[in-house]
Amino acid sequence: MRRHLCNRARVLLIPLPLTSETVQPPELPPNHIGTATAARRLGVSERTVRRMCERGQLSGATQFGYSCTWLIPPAALDSLTGPLSR
């Protein structure tokens, strides 16, 4: 008899119909960019941009949505002074 290496709980996924009453996409703040765009503009990795947001080095950056995506105002990139710390 074979034994399973782990006993994972089995989950039944039932698709729900998407209507305008069930899910509304969140409204994004105007003129904000994500971490990928900010990383390309600064020439650093996305992780570095997220770390800068967490440290408060990008003024006005806020986390948004269920996934807590960072949204950064473009003016925050222009206001950076000094070398980027890694």
Number of C-alpha atoms within 10 A of each C-alpha: 3 4 6 7 6 6 7 7 6 6 6 6 6 6 6 7 8 9 8 8 6 8 9 9 7 9 8 11 11 7 10 18 16 17 20 16 15 22 17 12 11 16 12 14 15 17 13 17 26 22 15 17 20 14 10 12 18 22 17 14 22 16 13 14 12 7 7 9 13 19 22 24 19 19 13 15 16 10 10 13 8 5 6 13 7 10
